[in-house]
């Protein structure tokens, strides 16, 4: 399948921080919002043409911000990764690699921890989150119960399979484990009808489908292969048409080796629109793709900016 080279529309640089892992827009369409390496959740203010601090995940932020190596302070300062709004309440749910699952109100500020363990096992690498807009259930991943975010390479090289897909019910404040034994479960996305949820397995370079309700000949609780990918995936997000954008590292892929790559999957797991960055300049190590306002917004686990592309 032929790939397209996207056109860069705008760059949103982030001063003194890096790694805008995930992207979200609030219920009124404002944003984007993103979590960065110094532990803050930032909001883009177009009138001021700058990022402002919207929220944070730890109560004491002494010596967290500034031009230093944030990998040495993220365990203390927090490292927000996945973000998703519950549109009915304006609450923002946050998957923080070290602090677990958190939520903050529409006015921002200090986020509240809502879950740090499941079935007696603490989260070690809370990674991504998505909210079911019909009922408020919060689905999220813990990439490993053995290793922290700083041990990313070890999780991959040892093929650690202690990752879990879980759901949090805000009404009962209970966390249930939906699937375990996963190899670096990362991004999560709900289907258009809410009958299944997708989870990316970074180590295996694939997307799994977990059926939430019986249908299409599948029983609720069944997990199956949805798509095998030409790279190692990070986050995955549904667009308004029910298709899914996935960001991946294309290392080792024929014709795409070493290039930034994102792709759209249809509702049956077929790749229908791969995009590459042959320059390595528009984005590097894409971690998240969000379709909004007729554009693609791309986050990166290593860059100090978010970019907006023409679809």
Buried (B, 14 or more C-beta within 10 A) or exposed (E): EEBEEBEBEEEBEBEEBBBBBBBBBBBEEEBBBBBBBBBBBBBBEEEEEBBEBBBBBBEEBEEBBEEEEBEEBBBBBBBBBBBBBBBEBBBBBBBBBBBBBBBBEEEBEEBEBBBBEBEEBEBBBBBBBBBBBEEBBBBBBBBBBBBBBBBBEEBBEBEBBBBBBBBBEBEEEEBEEBBBEBBBBBBBBBBBEBBBBBBBBBBBBBBBBBBBBEEEEBEEEEBEEBBEBBBBBBBBBBBEEEBBBBBBBBEEBEEBEEBBBBBBBBBEBEBEBBBBBEEEEBBBBBBBBBBBEEBBBBBBBBBBBBBBBEB
